[in-house]
Structures are given as C-alpha cells and as structure tokens.
Amino acid sequence: MVGGLAALFLFVATLPASAQGPYYELVETVIDPNNDPNWTVSDGHISLKDVNGTYSVEYSWSPPPRTSDSAGFDVNLNIDGKATPNRVYAGIGINSPSGGFSFDKDPAGADVSVPDAAAGGSESRSNSISVHAMPSASYGDDSVIELRIGAYYAYGVTYRYRVSATPVIITPPQQGRLSVTVDCPTDIVVGALPSLNCHLLISGFRRNTADPVEVIVPNMLDQFGNHANGIQVVDLDGAEDVFNWVEPHSWGFFVFACSGPNIGANCYDNMATPGPASIPVIVQQTGLEPVNLLLSFNVVGKGAQLGGLGQEVRIGSRWIASTFINSESGLPDSTTILLDWLSARWTLDPVEGGYVRIHSVWKPNQYLHVENGSLEVGPIRPEWQSAMWQMESSGGGYYVRFRNVWQADTYLNVESGHLASTPIGADWLSADWWLLQ
C-alpha cells in the first residue's frame, strides 16, 4: 500500500494500433431469467442471500469490452461469502458455451468455502481471479460466439460477440485513456462518525465534449449506497459534465460501516462485521474504455476498550406500544416517556465481533448488562461480555432483537410487563424492538 490509499483493482483495455483480425464486437448481453427469491442477477453482479438470513454470497466481475481483436482481453472475477451462521461453499467462473473462447486459467474461476460461524457471530471469506479470454480464430465473418460468466451451477450472464473480418470502429474514436486513483483510508471502524471522506482522482478524460464522466457502483442495493457487506458508499455514483474539470479531477464521496439493522444513515438491515470488505466501481466516458476498480477496506470493530460511540437511538417496544427502554427511575425498564428524557436515549457502541454495548446518554458511565444474573444499568468493565449484545433482525427486517453475548439464550423482552433479559419463545413479539433516531 502506498500513501495510505485504498487498494484498487484496475482493468483498462484498448484496441491497439497493431490490432490483428479477426475482430469482435459485443452485440448482445443476456441475463438468465430468475424467479428464485434467494437470487438477484444483473450484468456484472449476482447476489445470493438465503431467505432465512443464514448465509449470503456476492459475485461480481468487470464487464467484458465492447470490442476486441484476436489478442483477447482480461476479465476480473470476485466473490465474497458470509456465514451467519450457516456454512456456504460457492464459486464464480467464466466459460464459453459455444466454444468460441479459450482461457488462460483452468479452472477459469474462483471459489470460497466459509465455515460455520460461532453462535451469534459470522464468518466471511473472499477470493478473486483475473482470467484472460482468447477468442477462437476459426469462426468466419458474421459468426456469433459466446462468453458466459456466473455462479457455479447456477445463474449467470451471457455475452455474445459478432465476428468481423474488418476492424470494429468505435464512434467517437479513442481520445486518451482514463486513469483513476483512490484517496481514502483503508481502515474503517464499525459505526464510527463522521463517515470517511474519500475521493476518486480522475485523469485522461475527453475534453470539449458533451459526454459526461460516469461513476457506476454496480453492487448498490438502494439509492442510499448500501451494500450487502454493510458498507455504505454515499455520493459515489452519478455523472458529471467535464467542461470545467482540471486534471486530476477530485470526485468526492463518503463511506460508512453500518453498525446494525435499522441503525442510522439509512442502513436498514445491513451490518458490517470486522474483516475485509470490497466495493466494485466502474468509471467510464463514451469513447474511452472503462476503468474497473475495487475499493478495499479493513473493517474494524471496537475491542476491549470502552469508547467509540455508536448511533444514538431510542429503543421502542413492538409489543407494548409507545413504550421505550429508559433508566429514569434508576432501574432499566420499558415505559412511556417524555420527549426530553435523556434517560431514554442510548448509543449502540460497536464492539469487535459484530456486537454492541447499550450505552446511556443520560449517565455516560452506565450500560445495560447482566453481570450479576439479571438485567441492570450501571458501570462496567471493558471485558464484560455481560454488557455486549448481538442484534438480530426480526419481523421482516424492520424490528431487531438484542441477545446477550454472555447469557447466550437470553434476550431483552417485556413479556412480564417489565424489561428483563430472559430466554424467549420464537414468536414473542415482546422481544422485538424498533429504533427511533
């Protein structure tokens, strides 16, 4: 790593002056039809997410070029798997159904094997590979050859190329080469604010043109920049005119590591866990080959030390309407509150392992814990697992449950009418909570 910049994975392809025929032009991109609720398939990205939330896999790849000569081109394949807690084995590969391409790797793919996670935790694995695709010279003018990229034994995307005896002309012609570097810290702390302030530094763009430079983030789940790995990238995707640009142009964006379901910054049910995390990005402008890069981060959780405040929330009961967890009486309970009660405000401070501490805003030295067997609010020691809670999505992802790490079979609930941490039934609405920022 040089200069503290985020690692990037770069792929740039052009048609050189010495290009040799036959020539190949991308004429059709076919996405496999899919009615399986576990799968989402698009050009450059496939997502597998178990409907029960026990594992997930993200597949991504750099787009094959619009044109090529007989020298062929490179395609970068990436795969990220996560067990929460069920193990998963998966792979991404490239092949040629028509036999029109050969590859420099055998197998031409990458896989991950993610072991079972510990109760309440998660395990993640990632892998990548660069494959050179070589078109066959045995196909005649106007033939069509196919390249397919996708998940092992599952869905994928097929790219169809037409063979031509004459060079394929790109209009407008090539006018330079895009170059992109990334200015962004590589470490990101779960739940830490302010968000990382990052920049793409873009050079080599075409000038005196109405064609904008576009930044595409293919794996975004929604308009807020959320990703399945819990990394939220804000203001990165979009298009800008280049009339007033100077080189290098600084394209700013923000990065946040979500600390739990429904907590702050429109994270919804996405949650970052300590370990590696990556975000594919495409930078392009008409007439130039796109630049494909991979933003890579090391996600860090807060460990044994106290501190590192998380998102401030009020924690409301799903079962007893209009009641919120508070310590107004000196004891933890869930009751109706007044809006100005600081005793009903908490920060969910991230802890290494994907856990949180429930930290009082009113009395900053106090936390919810079960160190003495039952639920209390008070000072704690950094190593107390009795003050750590695993947040689990419930009720279709809108509600959460808080499971104690030390007493792993107990959850915060109001089944008795008062707040407690006890074993629960699977259908207890009294153990469901919603978070009000």
C-alpha positions as CSV (number, residue, x, y, z in Angstrom):
1,M,0.0,0.0,0.0
2,V,1.4,3.4,-1.0
3,G,0.5,6.7,0.7
4,G,-2.4,5.2,2.7
5,L,-4.6,5.0,-0.4
6,A,-7.3,2.3,-0.6
7,A,-6.3,-0.7,-2.6
8,L,-7.8,-0.7,-6.1
9,F,-8.2,-3.4,-8.7
10,L,-7.6,-1.8,-12.2
11,F,-8.5,-3.1,-15.6
12,V,-8.1,-1.0,-18.7
13,A,-8.4,-2.4,-22.2
14,T,-7.9,-0.6,-25.6
15,L,-7.8,-1.6,-29.2
16,P,-4.1,-1.1,-30.0
17,A,-2.8,0.3,-33.3
18,S,-1.3,-3.1,-34.1
19,A,-4.6,-5.0,-33.6
20,Q,-4.9,-8.2,-35.6
21,G,-8.1,-9.6,-37.0
22,P,-10.5,-11.3,-36.8
23,Y,-12.3,-8.6,-34.8
24,Y,-15.1,-9.0,-32.3
25,E,-18.0,-6.7,-31.3
26,L,-20.4,-7.2,-28.3
27,V,-23.9,-7.4,-29.8
28,E,-26.0,-8.8,-27.0
29,T,-25.9,-9.3,-23.3
30,V,-28.3,-11.9,-22.0
31,I,-29.2,-12.2,-18.2
32,D,-30.5,-15.6,-17.1
33,P,-34.2,-15.4,-16.2
34,N,-34.7,-15.9,-12.5
35,N,-37.8,-16.4,-10.2
36,D,-35.8,-17.7,-7.2
37,P,-36.2,-15.3,-4.2
38,N,-32.7,-16.2,-3.0
39,W,-31.0,-14.8,-6.1
40,T,-30.6,-11.4,-7.7
41,V,-29.0,-11.4,-11.2
42,S,-27.7,-8.4,-13.1
43,D,-24.9,-7.5,-15.6
44,G,-21.7,-7.6,-13.5
45,H,-23.3,-8.7,-10.3
46,I,-25.1,-11.7,-8.7
47,S,-26.3,-11.8,-5.2
48,L,-27.3,-15.0,-3.3
49,K,-29.0,-14.3,0.0
50,D,-30.7,-17.1,1.9
51,V,-34.3,-16.1,2.7
52,N,-33.7,-17.2,6.3
53,G,-30.6,-14.9,6.6
54,T,-28.2,-17.7,7.5
55,Y,-25.7,-17.1,4.6
56,S,-25.0,-14.8,1.7
57,V,-22.7,-14.6,-1.4
58,E,-21.8,-11.7,-3.6
59,Y,-20.5,-12.4,-7.1
60,S,-19.1,-9.5,-9.2
61,W,-17.0,-9.1,-12.4
62,S,-15.5,-6.4,-14.6
63,P,-17.6,-6.0,-17.8
64,P,-16.1,-7.6,-21.0
65,P,-15.1,-4.9,-23.5
66,R,-17.4,-3.8,-26.3
67,T,-14.8,-4.7,-28.9
68,S,-11.7,-6.9,-29.1
69,D,-9.2,-8.2,-31.6
70,S,-7.6,-11.7,-31.7
71,A,-5.4,-10.9,-28.7
72,G,-8.4,-11.1,-26.4
73,F,-9.0,-9.4,-23.1
74,D,-8.9,-9.8,-19.3
75,V,-12.0,-10.2,-17.0
76,N,-11.7,-9.9,-13.3
77,L,-13.9,-12.2,-11.1
78,N,-14.6,-11.5,-7.4
79,I,-16.6,-13.5,-4.8
80,D,-17.4,-12.7,-1.2
81,G,-19.2,-15.2,1.1
82,K,-20.6,-14.8,4.6
83,A,-22.0,-17.3,7.0
84,T,-24.4,-16.1,9.7
85,P,-24.1,-18.7,11.0
86,N,-24.5,-21.5,8.3
87,R,-21.5,-22.5,6.2
88,V,-21.5,-21.9,2.5
89,Y,-19.4,-23.0,-0.5
90,A,-19.7,-21.1,-3.7
91,G,-17.8,-20.1,-6.8
92,I,-17.7,-17.8,-9.8
93,G,-16.5,-18.8,-13.2
94,I,-16.2,-17.9,-16.9
95,N,-16.8,-20.3,-19.8
96,S,-17.7,-20.4,-23.5
97,P,-20.9,-22.4,-24.2
98,S,-20.2,-22.1,-28.0
99,G,-16.5,-23.0,-27.7
100,G,-15.7,-19.6,-29.2
101,F,-13.3,-18.6,-26.4
102,S,-10.4,-20.3,-24.5
103,F,-8.9,-19.2,-21.2
104,D,-5.5,-19.0,-19.6
105,K,-6.7,-20.5,-16.3
106,D,-8.1,-24.0,-15.7
107,P,-10.4,-23.8,-13.9
108,A,-11.3,-20.3,-15.0
109,G,-12.9,-19.3,-11.8
110,A,-12.6,-18.6,-8.0
111,D,-14.4,-20.1,-5.1
112,V,-14.8,-19.6,-1.3
113,S,-15.5,-22.0,1.5
114,V,-17.0,-20.3,4.5
115,P,-17.1,-22.4,7.7
116,D,-19.9,-22.4,10.2
117,A,-19.8,-19.3,12.4
118,A,-20.0,-19.3,16.2
119,A,-23.4,-18.7,17.7
120,G,-24.3,-15.1,17.2
121,G,-21.3,-14.4,15.1
122,S,-20.4,-14.6,11.4
123,E,-17.6,-15.8,9.2
124,S,-16.5,-14.2,5.9
125,R,-14.2,-15.3,3.0
126,S,-13.4,-13.6,-0.3
127,N,-11.4,-14.5,-3.4
128,S,-10.7,-13.1,-6.9
129,I,-9.0,-14.1,-10.1
130,S,-8.1,-12.4,-13.4
131,V,-8.8,-14.5,-16.5
132,H,-7.6,-13.8,-20.0
133,A,-10.2,-14.7,-22.6
134,M,-8.8,-15.6,-26.1
135,P,-11.4,-15.7,-29.0
136,S,-11.0,-18.5,-31.5
137,A,-9.8,-17.6,-34.9
138,S,-11.7,-20.5,-36.6
139,Y,-15.0,-18.7,-36.8
140,G,-16.0,-16.9,-40.0
141,D,-17.2,-13.4,-40.7
142,D,-20.6,-12.6,-39.1
143,S,-20.5,-15.7,-36.8
144,V,-21.5,-15.2,-33.2
145,I,-19.5,-16.6,-30.2
146,E,-20.5,-16.6,-26.6
147,L,-18.8,-15.8,-23.3
148,R,-20.7,-16.7,-20.0
149,I,-19.9,-15.5,-16.5
150,G,-21.8,-16.6,-13.4
151,A,-22.2,-18.6,-10.3
152,Y,-21.1,-22.2,-10.2
153,Y,-24.1,-24.5,-11.2
154,A,-26.5,-21.5,-11.0
155,Y,-27.4,-18.2,-12.7
156,G,-25.2,-16.1,-15.0
157,V,-24.9,-13.6,-17.8
158,T,-24.0,-14.5,-21.4
159,Y,-22.1,-12.0,-23.7
160,R,-22.5,-12.6,-27.5
161,Y,-19.8,-11.3,-29.9
162,R,-20.1,-11.0,-33.6
163,V,-17.0,-11.9,-35.6
164,S,-15.8,-9.4,-38.3
165,A,-13.0,-9.6,-40.8
166,T,-12.6,-5.9,-40.6
167,P,-11.8,-3.7,-37.6
168,V,-14.7,-2.6,-35.5
169,I,-14.8,1.2,-35.3
170,I,-15.8,2.8,-32.1
171,T,-17.6,6.1,-32.5
172,P,-16.3,8.5,-31.3
173,P,-12.8,7.2,-31.7
174,Q,-10.5,6.7,-28.7
175,Q,-9.1,10.0,-27.4
176,G,-6.8,9.1,-24.5
177,R,-7.1,6.7,-21.6
178,L,-9.0,7.2,-18.3
179,S,-6.9,6.8,-15.2
180,V,-8.3,6.7,-11.7
181,T,-6.7,6.5,-8.3
182,V,-8.4,6.4,-4.9
183,D,-7.7,8.7,-1.9
184,C,-9.3,7.0,1.1
185,P,-8.2,5.4,4.3
186,T,-8.1,1.6,4.3
187,D,-9.4,1.1,7.9
188,I,-13.0,1.9,8.7
189,V,-14.5,1.5,12.2
190,V,-18.0,0.0,12.5
191,G,-20.5,2.7,13.4
192,A,-17.9,5.5,13.5
193,L,-18.9,9.0,12.7
194,P,-18.1,11.2,10.8
195,S,-18.0,9.0,7.7
196,L,-14.7,8.6,5.8
197,N,-14.3,11.5,3.4
198,C,-12.9,9.9,0.2
199,H,-12.1,11.0,-3.4
200,L,-11.6,9.4,-6.8
201,L,-8.8,11.3,-8.7
202,I,-9.7,11.1,-12.4
203,S,-7.4,11.9,-15.3
204,G,-7.3,11.2,-19.0
205,F,-10.9,12.1,-19.7
206,R,-12.0,13.5,-23.1
207,R,-12.4,17.3,-23.1
208,N,-14.6,19.6,-25.2
209,T,-17.4,17.1,-25.3
210,A,-20.9,16.8,-24.0
211,D,-20.2,13.3,-22.9
212,P,-20.1,13.2,-19.1
213,V,-17.8,11.0,-17.0
214,E,-19.9,8.4,-15.2
215,V,-19.2,6.6,-12.0
216,I,-21.2,3.3,-11.6
217,V,-21.4,1.3,-8.4
218,P,-23.0,-2.0,-9.7
219,N,-23.5,-3.7,-6.3
220,M,-25.5,-1.0,-4.6
221,L,-28.7,-2.3,-3.1
222,D,-30.6,1.0,-3.0
223,Q,-30.4,4.8,-3.5
224,F,-28.6,5.2,-0.2
225,G,-25.5,3.4,-1.4
226,N,-25.9,0.3,0.9
227,H,-24.1,-2.9,0.1
228,A,-24.8,-6.4,1.4
229,N,-21.4,-6.4,3.3
230,G,-22.7,-3.4,5.4
231,I,-20.5,-0.8,3.7
232,Q,-22.5,2.3,2.7
233,V,-21.0,4.5,0.0
234,V,-22.7,7.9,-0.4
235,D,-22.5,10.3,-3.3
236,L,-20.2,8.0,-5.3
237,D,-22.5,7.0,-8.2
238,G,-23.5,9.6,-10.8
239,A,-22.5,11.6,-13.9
240,E,-20.8,14.9,-14.3
241,D,-20.0,17.3,-17.3
242,V,-16.3,17.8,-17.9
243,F,-16.4,21.4,-19.2
244,N,-14.8,22.9,-16.1
245,W,-12.7,20.0,-15.0
246,V,-9.0,20.2,-14.5
247,E,-6.7,17.2,-14.1
248,P,-6.8,15.3,-11.9
249,H,-10.5,15.9,-11.1
250,S,-11.4,15.1,-7.5
251,W,-14.7,13.2,-7.2
252,G,-15.8,13.2,-3.6
253,F,-17.8,10.5,-1.7
254,F,-18.3,9.2,1.8
255,V,-18.0,5.7,3.3
256,F,-19.8,4.4,6.5
257,A,-19.7,1.0,8.1
258,C,-23.2,0.1,9.3
259,S,-23.3,-1.0,12.9
260,G,-26.6,-2.9,13.0
261,P,-30.0,-3.4,11.4
262,N,-32.0,-0.1,11.1
263,I,-29.3,1.9,12.8
264,G,-28.6,5.4,11.3
265,A,-27.6,6.6,7.9
266,N,-30.4,4.6,6.2
267,C,-28.6,1.3,6.8
268,Y,-31.8,-0.9,7.1
269,D,-30.8,-4.5,7.8
270,N,-27.2,-4.2,6.5
271,M,-24.4,-4.7,9.1
272,A,-20.7,-4.5,8.7
273,T,-18.5,-7.1,10.5
274,P,-14.8,-6.9,11.2
275,G,-12.6,-8.1,8.4
276,P,-12.0,-7.4,4.7
277,A,-14.8,-5.7,2.6
278,S,-14.7,-4.5,-1.0
279,I,-16.8,-2.3,-3.3
280,P,-16.6,-2.7,-7.1
281,V,-16.7,0.6,-9.0
282,I,-16.7,1.5,-12.7
283,V,-15.6,4.9,-14.1
284,Q,-16.4,5.5,-17.8
285,Q,-16.8,8.1,-20.5
286,T,-18.1,7.5,-24.1
287,G,-15.2,6.9,-26.5
288,L,-12.9,5.5,-23.8
289,E,-12.5,2.1,-22.3
290,P,-14.0,2.0,-18.7
291,V,-11.8,1.7,-15.6
292,N,-12.8,-1.0,-13.2
293,L,-11.5,-0.7,-9.7
294,L,-12.2,-2.4,-6.3
295,L,-12.3,-0.2,-3.2
296,S,-10.9,-2.4,-0.4
297,F,-11.4,-1.8,3.3
298,N,-10.4,-3.3,6.6
299,V,-13.5,-3.2,8.8
300,V,-12.5,-2.7,12.4
301,G,-14.8,-3.2,15.5
302,K,-14.2,-1.6,18.8
303,G,-12.5,-4.1,21.0
304,A,-11.7,-4.3,24.7
305,Q,-11.5,-0.5,25.3
306,L,-14.6,1.5,26.1
307,G,-15.4,4.4,23.8
308,G,-16.2,4.7,20.2
309,L,-19.8,5.9,20.4
310,G,-22.3,4.4,18.1
311,Q,-25.5,5.8,16.7
312,E,-27.8,7.5,19.2
313,V,-31.4,5.9,19.3
314,R,-34.5,5.5,21.3
315,I,-35.4,1.8,21.6
316,G,-39.2,1.2,21.4
317,S,-41.2,-2.0,22.2
318,R,-43.1,-3.6,19.4
319,W,-45.4,-5.4,21.8
320,I,-46.3,-2.6,24.3
321,A,-47.0,0.4,22.1
322,S,-45.5,3.8,22.9
323,T,-43.0,2.5,25.5
324,F,-39.3,2.9,25.2
325,I,-36.3,1.5,27.2
326,N,-35.2,4.0,29.8
327,S,-33.5,4.3,33.2
328,E,-35.4,7.3,34.5
329,S,-36.2,5.6,37.8
330,G,-32.6,4.4,38.2
331,L,-33.5,0.9,37.0
332,P,-33.8,-0.3,33.4
333,D,-37.4,-0.6,32.2
334,S,-39.6,0.0,29.2
335,T,-42.3,2.6,29.8
336,T,-43.9,5.6,28.3
337,I,-41.6,8.6,28.2
338,L,-41.4,12.3,27.7
339,L,-39.5,13.5,24.6
340,D,-36.9,15.4,26.7
341,W,-35.9,12.3,28.8
342,L,-32.2,11.8,28.2
343,S,-32.7,8.5,30.2
344,A,-34.5,7.1,27.1
345,R,-31.6,7.8,24.8
346,W,-28.9,5.3,24.1
347,T,-25.9,4.8,21.9
348,L,-25.3,1.4,20.4
349,D,-21.5,1.3,20.6
350,P,-19.9,-1.2,18.3
351,V,-17.8,-4.0,19.8
352,E,-15.4,-6.3,17.9
353,G,-17.3,-9.4,16.8
354,G,-20.3,-7.5,15.5
355,Y,-21.8,-6.8,18.9
356,V,-22.9,-3.6,20.6
357,R,-23.0,-2.1,24.0
358,I,-26.2,-0.3,25.0
359,H,-24.8,2.9,26.5
360,S,-26.8,5.6,28.4
361,V,-26.7,9.1,27.0
362,W,-28.1,10.4,30.3
363,K,-25.4,8.8,32.5
364,P,-22.4,8.2,30.2
365,N,-20.7,5.7,32.6
366,Q,-23.7,3.4,32.6
367,Y,-24.5,0.4,30.3
368,L,-27.2,-2.3,30.2
369,H,-25.6,-5.6,31.5
370,V,-26.4,-8.9,33.2
371,E,-23.2,-9.4,35.1
372,N,-25.0,-10.3,38.3
373,G,-27.5,-12.6,36.7
374,S,-30.4,-10.2,36.0
375,L,-30.7,-7.0,33.9
376,E,-29.1,-3.9,35.4
377,V,-27.8,-0.5,34.3
378,G,-24.5,0.7,35.6
379,P,-20.8,1.0,35.2
380,I,-19.0,-2.0,33.5
381,R,-15.5,-3.3,32.8
382,P,-14.3,-3.4,29.2
383,E,-14.0,-7.2,29.1
384,W,-17.5,-7.9,30.4
385,Q,-19.4,-9.9,27.8
386,S,-22.4,-9.4,30.0
387,A,-22.6,-5.9,28.6
388,M,-22.4,-7.0,25.0
389,W,-25.5,-7.7,22.8
390,Q,-25.9,-9.3,19.5
391,M,-28.5,-7.5,17.3
392,E,-30.6,-9.9,15.3
393,S,-33.1,-8.9,12.6
394,S,-36.7,-9.8,13.3
395,G,-40.2,-9.2,11.9
396,G,-39.2,-9.0,8.2
397,G,-36.1,-6.9,8.9
398,Y,-37.9,-3.9,10.4
399,Y,-37.5,-4.9,14.1
400,V,-34.5,-6.2,16.0
401,R,-33.8,-8.4,19.0
402,F,-31.0,-8.0,21.5
403,R,-29.4,-11.3,22.5
404,N,-26.9,-11.2,25.4
405,V,-23.4,-12.5,24.5
406,W,-22.6,-13.8,28.0
407,Q,-26.0,-15.4,28.6
408,A,-26.5,-16.5,25.0
409,D,-30.0,-17.9,25.4
410,T,-31.4,-14.6,26.9
411,Y,-32.9,-11.6,25.1
412,L,-34.3,-8.2,26.1
413,N,-38.0,-8.5,26.4
414,V,-41.1,-7.2,28.2
415,E,-43.1,-10.4,28.3
416,S,-43.8,-9.9,32.0
417,G,-44.7,-6.2,31.5
418,H,-41.3,-5.0,32.6
419,L,-37.9,-5.0,30.9
420,A,-35.8,-8.2,31.5
421,S,-33.2,-10.4,29.8
422,T,-34.5,-13.9,29.8
423,P,-35.0,-16.9,27.4
424,I,-37.8,-16.2,25.0
425,G,-40.2,-18.0,22.6
426,A,-39.6,-17.8,18.9
427,D,-42.9,-16.0,18.4
428,W,-42.6,-13.5,21.3
429,L,-43.4,-10.0,20.0
430,S,-42.3,-8.8,23.4
431,A,-38.7,-9.4,22.4
432,D,-39.0,-7.2,19.2
433,W,-37.7,-3.6,19.2
434,W,-37.7,-0.7,16.8
435,L,-35.1,2.0,16.8
436,L,-36.0,5.7,16.6
437,Q,-33.2,8.1,15.8
